Amino acid sequence: MRLSWRWFLLSSLMSLTFAIALQDRSQVAHSQIQPPSTESLNPQSGPLFILDKTLEGHTSWVETLKFSPDGSILASGSRDNTIKLWNWTSGELIRTLLGHSADVNSLAFSPDGQGLASASTDLTVKLWDVNQGILTGTRLGHTFAVRGVTFTPDGQTLASASADRSIILWDVNTERERRTLNWHSSFVWAVAVSPDGNTLVSGGYDNTIRFWRMPNGRRWRSIEGHSSPITAIAFSPDGQTLASASADHTIKLWDVNTGSLKSTLTGHSDWVLSVAFSPDGQLLASGGADRTLRLWNVANGSLRTLFNNHQGRVLSVAFSPDGQALASASADQTIKIWRATAP
């Protein structure tokens, strides 16, 4: 137990150091940002998104966002140690989930939408019943902050990524650890599973992206292209493209089958902290420490729209399953909902 508390304190210190680094960078970047606005740079390709509403309720940074598979609920996790479930169309708070003792860093809905997994700096992964709002299980196995969590498409396996440099594959039904994956030489900050469930990808502070074969977690491929830590990764809906976000201020799009670089998206003036593909795969949303939300055309890598309505770094972005809404979470303690309109 003494060792666990030691690691917990180190995890908290790591999170604080990360926050200070982002704050210092954002103070510099903020001097270059104009008053809140939306700038459409390439509106001919797809819908425009306009600000619909702002959700308030968290008392610290909103670190992570996820829409439920049916699109009815938006879940948010915060550095106030809570998870909130929202009826995002009305803006009403459904309930607050309490149980973590430190930052909630990542969320993932189970494929059937009945369960929610949360990863925290308190070293745990927790499972929740969405309908009842109750805690159904706690996974203990990591020795440092848990930064990422995701389900496999069949809902049978849960993968968690940690600053202890490992990824753990959990059996959802038995709560047992199936396998621990070790390959990264530093913190593992992000994890994602391909739509077909055959590939797991992780990104770390060692500047690398690692590919693993599922379900056994066999090492497959390593990619080095970023010059700074990988902060977020996302598969395209068809599973053919991987987007990676980095502290080097860039987003890279990779061919999943070959591992080759398809394009590099530049424009953010600070760390890129989150990426998400639209359901049709045509758009990519990104959020950064420069306090901007950006929409990119995936086909040609061009910047389509820039939003600077947040007053703090944009930590998480997510599209609704029907692609008609976009949500962004920020260190300004708010969540913004953007609605699609005809161009």
C-alpha positions as CSV (number, residue, x, y, z in Angstrom):
1,M,0.0,0.0,0.0
2,R,2.9,2.3,0.8
3,L,4.3,1.8,-2.7
4,S,0.8,2.5,-4.3
5,W,0.6,5.9,-2.5
6,R,4.1,6.7,-3.6
7,W,3.1,6.1,-7.2
8,F,-0.1,8.0,-6.7
9,L,1.8,11.1,-5.5
10,L,4.2,10.8,-8.4
11,S,1.2,10.5,-10.8
12,S,-0.3,13.6,-9.4
13,L,3.0,15.5,-9.7
14,M,3.3,14.4,-13.3
15,S,-0.2,15.7,-14.0
16,L,0.6,19.0,-12.3
17,T,3.9,19.3,-14.3
18,F,1.9,18.6,-17.6
19,A,-0.6,21.3,-16.6
20,I,2.1,23.9,-15.9
21,A,3.8,23.1,-19.2
22,L,0.6,23.6,-21.1
23,Q,-0.3,26.8,-19.1
24,D,3.1,28.3,-19.9
25,R,2.8,27.5,-23.6
26,S,-0.8,28.7,-23.7
27,Q,0.0,32.0,-22.1
28,V,2.3,32.7,-25.0
29,A,0.0,31.4,-27.7
30,H,-3.0,33.3,-26.2
31,S,-1.4,36.6,-27.1
32,Q,-1.8,35.7,-30.8
33,I,-5.5,34.7,-30.5
34,Q,-8.3,37.1,-31.5
35,P,-11.7,37.5,-29.6
36,P,-14.0,34.5,-29.9
37,S,-15.0,33.8,-33.5
38,T,-15.4,31.2,-36.2
39,E,-13.4,31.4,-39.4
40,S,-14.5,29.3,-42.3
41,L,-11.5,28.8,-44.6
42,N,-12.8,26.1,-47.0
43,P,-16.6,25.9,-46.6
44,Q,-17.4,24.2,-49.8
45,S,-16.7,20.7,-48.5
46,G,-19.3,19.5,-46.1
47,P,-21.4,21.2,-43.5
48,L,-20.5,24.3,-41.4
49,F,-20.6,24.0,-37.6
50,I,-21.9,26.8,-35.5
51,L,-21.9,27.2,-31.7
52,D,-25.2,25.9,-30.3
53,K,-24.7,25.9,-26.5
54,T,-22.2,25.8,-23.7
55,L,-22.5,23.2,-20.9
56,E,-21.3,24.3,-17.5
57,G,-21.0,22.3,-14.2
58,H,-17.4,21.1,-13.9
59,T,-15.2,23.0,-11.4
60,S,-11.9,22.2,-13.1
61,W,-10.5,21.3,-16.5
62,V,-12.7,19.1,-18.6
63,E,-10.3,16.5,-19.8
64,T,-12.3,14.1,-21.9
65,L,-15.6,13.7,-23.8
66,K,-17.5,10.8,-25.4
67,F,-20.9,10.4,-27.0
68,S,-22.9,7.3,-26.3
69,P,-23.2,5.0,-29.3
70,D,-26.9,6.0,-29.8
71,G,-25.9,9.7,-29.5
72,S,-28.3,10.4,-26.7
73,I,-25.8,11.0,-23.9
74,L,-22.5,13.0,-23.7
75,A,-20.1,11.9,-21.0
76,S,-17.5,14.3,-19.7
77,G,-14.6,13.6,-17.3
78,S,-12.7,16.3,-15.4
79,R,-9.9,17.2,-13.1
80,D,-12.6,17.8,-10.4
81,N,-12.5,14.0,-10.1
82,T,-16.1,13.6,-11.5
83,I,-17.8,12.2,-14.5
84,K,-21.0,14.0,-15.8
85,L,-23.6,12.6,-18.1
86,W,-25.5,15.1,-20.1
87,N,-28.6,15.3,-22.3
88,W,-26.6,17.4,-24.7
89,T,-29.5,18.3,-26.9
90,S,-31.3,20.1,-24.1
91,G,-28.2,21.0,-22.2
92,E,-29.5,19.3,-19.0
93,L,-27.2,17.4,-16.6
94,I,-28.5,13.8,-16.2
95,R,-26.3,12.8,-13.3
96,T,-22.8,13.1,-11.8
97,L,-20.7,9.9,-11.2
98,L,-18.5,10.0,-8.1
99,G,-15.9,7.5,-7.2
100,H,-12.5,8.7,-8.5
101,S,-10.1,10.4,-6.1
102,A,-8.1,12.2,-8.8
103,D,-8.3,13.5,-12.4
104,V,-10.6,11.6,-14.8
105,N,-8.4,11.5,-18.0
106,S,-10.3,9.3,-20.4
107,L,-13.7,7.8,-21.0
108,A,-15.1,5.1,-23.3
109,F,-18.7,3.8,-23.8
110,S,-19.2,0.0,-24.2
111,P,-20.4,-0.8,-27.7
112,D,-23.9,-1.4,-26.4
113,G,-24.0,1.9,-24.6
114,Q,-24.9,0.3,-21.3
115,G,-21.5,0.6,-19.7
116,L,-18.9,3.4,-19.3
117,A,-15.2,3.0,-18.5
118,S,-13.2,5.8,-16.9
119,A,-9.4,6.1,-16.5
120,S,-7.9,8.2,-13.7
121,T,-4.7,9.6,-12.2
122,D,-5.8,7.6,-9.1
123,L,-4.3,4.5,-10.8
124,T,-7.7,2.9,-11.5
125,V,-10.0,2.1,-14.3
126,K,-13.7,2.1,-13.2
127,L,-16.8,0.7,-14.9
128,W,-20.2,2.3,-14.5
129,D,-23.8,1.3,-15.3
130,V,-24.9,4.2,-17.5
131,N,-28.7,3.8,-16.9
132,Q,-28.4,3.5,-13.1
133,G,-25.4,5.7,-12.6
134,I,-23.7,3.2,-10.3
135,L,-20.2,1.9,-10.1
136,T,-20.0,-1.8,-11.2
137,G,-16.3,-2.5,-10.9
138,T,-12.8,-1.1,-10.4
139,R,-9.7,-2.4,-12.2
140,L,-6.4,-2.2,-10.2
141,G,-3.2,-3.1,-12.0
142,H,-1.4,0.1,-13.1
143,T,1.2,1.7,-10.9
144,F,1.0,5.2,-12.4
145,A,-1.7,7.5,-13.8
146,V,-4.0,5.8,-16.3
147,R,-4.3,8.1,-19.3
148,G,-6.3,6.2,-21.9
149,V,-9.1,3.6,-22.1
150,T,-11.0,2.0,-24.9
151,F,-13.2,-1.1,-25.6
152,T,-12.8,-3.6,-28.4
153,P,-15.8,-3.6,-30.8
154,D,-17.1,-6.8,-29.4
155,G,-17.2,-5.3,-25.9
156,Q,-15.3,-8.2,-24.4
157,T,-12.0,-6.5,-23.8
158,L,-11.0,-3.2,-22.2
159,A,-7.6,-1.7,-23.0
160,S,-6.0,0.8,-20.6
161,A,-2.9,2.9,-21.2
162,S,-0.8,4.2,-18.4
163,A,2.1,6.5,-17.5
164,D,3.7,3.3,-16.1
165,R,4.7,2.6,-19.7
166,S,2.2,-0.3,-20.1
167,I,-1.1,-1.2,-21.6
168,I,-3.3,-3.7,-19.9
169,L,-6.0,-5.8,-21.6
170,W,-8.8,-6.6,-19.3
171,D,-11.6,-9.2,-19.5
172,V,-14.7,-7.1,-19.2
173,N,-16.9,-9.9,-17.8
174,T,-14.5,-11.4,-15.2
175,E,-12.6,-8.2,-14.4
176,R,-9.4,-10.2,-14.8
177,E,-6.2,-9.0,-16.5
178,R,-5.7,-10.8,-19.7
179,R,-2.3,-9.5,-20.7
180,T,0.1,-6.6,-20.1
181,L,1.7,-5.1,-23.1
182,N,5.1,-3.5,-22.8
183,W,7.0,-1.8,-25.6
184,H,7.0,1.9,-25.0
185,S,10.0,3.4,-23.2
186,S,8.0,6.2,-21.6
187,F,4.5,7.2,-20.6
188,V,1.7,5.7,-22.8
189,W,-0.7,8.6,-23.3
190,A,-3.2,7.3,-25.8
191,V,-4.8,4.0,-27.0
192,A,-7.3,3.1,-29.7
193,V,-8.7,-0.1,-31.3
194,S,-9.4,-0.4,-35.0
195,P,-13.1,-0.7,-36.1
196,D,-12.6,-4.3,-37.0
197,G,-11.0,-5.1,-33.6
198,N,-7.9,-6.6,-35.2
199,T,-5.4,-3.8,-34.3
200,L,-4.6,-1.8,-31.2
201,V,-2.5,1.3,-31.5
202,S,-0.8,3.3,-28.7
203,G,1.0,6.6,-28.6
204,G,3.5,7.7,-26.0
205,Y,5.9,10.2,-24.6
206,D,8.7,8.3,-26.4
207,N,7.5,10.0,-29.6
208,T,6.4,6.6,-31.1
209,I,3.2,5.0,-32.2
210,R,3.1,1.2,-31.6
211,F,0.8,-1.2,-33.5
212,W,-0.3,-4.4,-31.8
213,R,-2.2,-7.4,-33.2
214,M,-5.3,-8.3,-31.4
215,P,-6.6,-10.2,-29.6
216,N,-3.3,-11.5,-28.3
217,G,-1.5,-8.1,-28.2
218,R,1.4,-9.2,-30.3
219,R,3.8,-6.5,-31.4
220,W,3.4,-5.6,-35.0
221,R,4.8,-2.2,-36.1
222,S,6.4,0.9,-34.6
223,I,6.2,4.3,-36.3
224,E,8.5,7.2,-35.6
225,G,7.6,10.5,-37.2
226,H,6.7,13.0,-34.6
227,S,9.5,15.0,-32.9
228,S,7.7,15.3,-29.5
229,P,5.3,13.2,-27.4
230,I,2.1,11.6,-28.9
231,T,-0.9,13.0,-27.1
232,A,-3.8,11.5,-28.9
233,I,-4.7,9.0,-31.7
234,A,-7.8,8.1,-33.6
235,F,-8.8,5.6,-36.3
236,S,-10.9,6.7,-39.3
237,P,-14.3,5.0,-39.5
238,D,-13.1,2.6,-42.2
239,G,-10.0,1.7,-40.2
240,Q,-7.7,2.6,-43.1
241,T,-6.2,5.8,-41.7
242,L,-4.8,6.7,-38.3
243,A,-4.5,10.3,-37.0
244,S,-1.9,11.1,-34.4
245,A,-1.6,14.4,-32.4
246,S,1.6,15.6,-30.9
247,A,3.3,18.1,-28.7
248,D,5.3,19.1,-31.8
249,H,2.2,21.1,-32.9
250,T,1.3,18.8,-35.8
251,I,-1.2,16.1,-36.7
252,K,-0.1,13.2,-38.9
253,L,-2.3,10.9,-41.0
254,W,-0.9,7.4,-41.5
255,D,-1.8,4.5,-43.7
256,V,-2.7,1.7,-41.3
257,N,-1.9,-1.1,-43.7
258,T,1.6,0.1,-44.7
259,G,2.5,2.4,-41.8
260,S,3.4,5.1,-44.3
261,L,2.8,8.8,-43.8
262,K,-0.1,10.2,-45.8
263,S,0.0,13.8,-44.8
264,T,1.0,16.3,-42.0
265,L,-1.5,18.9,-40.9
266,T,0.1,22.1,-39.6
267,G,-1.5,25.1,-38.1
268,H,-1.7,24.7,-34.4
269,S,0.7,27.0,-32.5
270,D,1.1,24.7,-29.5
271,W,0.5,21.1,-28.4
272,V,-2.3,19.3,-30.2
273,L,-4.2,17.5,-27.5
274,S,-7.1,15.7,-29.2
275,V,-8.3,14.4,-32.6
276,A,-11.5,12.9,-33.8
277,F,-12.8,11.8,-37.2
278,S,-16.3,12.6,-38.4
279,P,-18.5,9.5,-38.9
280,D,-18.2,9.8,-42.6
281,G,-14.4,10.1,-42.4
282,Q,-14.3,13.3,-44.4
283,L,-13.5,15.7,-41.5
284,L,-11.0,15.6,-38.7
285,A,-11.5,17.7,-35.6
286,S,-8.5,18.7,-33.4
287,G,-8.1,20.6,-30.2
288,G,-5.0,22.3,-28.9
289,A,-3.2,24.1,-26.1
290,D,-3.4,27.2,-28.4
291,R,-7.1,27.3,-27.3
292,T,-8.4,26.5,-30.7
293,L,-10.7,23.9,-32.2
294,R,-10.0,23.2,-35.8
295,L,-11.7,21.2,-38.6
296,W,-9.6,19.7,-41.4
297,N,-10.5,18.2,-44.7
298,V,-9.1,14.6,-44.5
299,A,-8.8,14.2,-48.3
300,N,-6.3,17.0,-48.9
301,G,-5.2,18.0,-45.4
302,S,-6.4,21.5,-45.7
303,L,-7.7,23.5,-42.7
304,R,-11.5,24.1,-43.2
305,T,-12.6,25.9,-40.1
306,L,-11.0,27.5,-37.0
307,F,-12.9,28.2,-33.8
308,N,-11.3,30.2,-30.9
309,N,-14.3,30.5,-28.6
310,H,-12.8,28.7,-25.7
311,Q,-10.9,30.6,-23.0
312,G,-8.6,27.8,-22.2
313,R,-6.7,24.9,-24.0
314,V,-9.0,22.5,-25.9
315,L,-8.4,19.1,-24.3
316,S,-10.9,16.9,-26.0
317,V,-13.1,16.8,-29.1
318,A,-15.8,14.4,-30.2
319,F,-18.4,14.0,-33.0
320,S,-21.9,12.7,-32.4
321,P,-22.6,9.4,-34.1
322,D,-24.7,11.0,-36.8
323,G,-22.1,13.7,-37.5
324,Q,-24.5,16.5,-36.9
325,A,-22.9,17.8,-33.7
326,L,-19.3,18.3,-32.5
327,A,-18.4,18.7,-28.8
328,S,-15.3,20.3,-27.4
329,A,-14.0,20.3,-23.8
330,S,-11.6,22.8,-22.3
331,A,-9.5,23.9,-19.4
332,D,-11.9,26.8,-19.1
333,Q,-14.2,24.2,-17.4
334,T,-16.8,24.3,-20.1
335,I,-18.1,22.0,-22.9
336,K,-19.2,23.6,-26.1
337,I,-21.7,22.0,-28.5
338,W,-21.4,22.9,-32.2
339,R,-24.3,22.1,-34.6
340,A,-23.9,21.2,-38.3
341,T,-25.6,23.5,-40.8
342,A,-25.8,23.5,-44.6
343,P,-22.8,25.3,-46.3
